Amino acid sequence: MLSGMENIIMKSIWRLEKTEKRITVYDIIQSLKENYEKKYSRATIRTYLTKLEKKGFIRLKWEGRYSYISSLVKEKAYQKKQLENMKEFWFDDSLSDMICAFTETISPEEAEELKDLVDKLGD
């Protein structure tokens, strides 16, 4: 499991990987500022990146004076694991309880989209 800030940093890395070939600490700092209104020093981000590397989520590759960051865990795989953990912990492993709680938080339009999606699954 990741801490709240580690989750935000990973989300930033996954977002950056969609548009950037090589990600630096400075790219992450800028992403955190722009997307989450969070300001952190280079040293603080480096500390989080070291933790993420030890947990096997990222790889830091040094080239000269710069390090480049790449994810080792795919975003979709992490999302799936997080949902499984949520279902198990908060809903006693009951998918129906989880879906019922989820549907209480969505708009009528989103509920219709969900119904259409369920209908497509049945086909």
Secondary structure, 3 states (H helix, E strand, C coil): CCCHHHHHHHHHHHHHHCCCCCECHHHHHHHHHHHHCCCCCHHHHHHHHHHHHHCCCEEEEEECCEEEEEECCCHHHHHHHHHHHHHHHHCCCCHHHHHHHHHCCCCHHHHHHHHHHHHHHHC
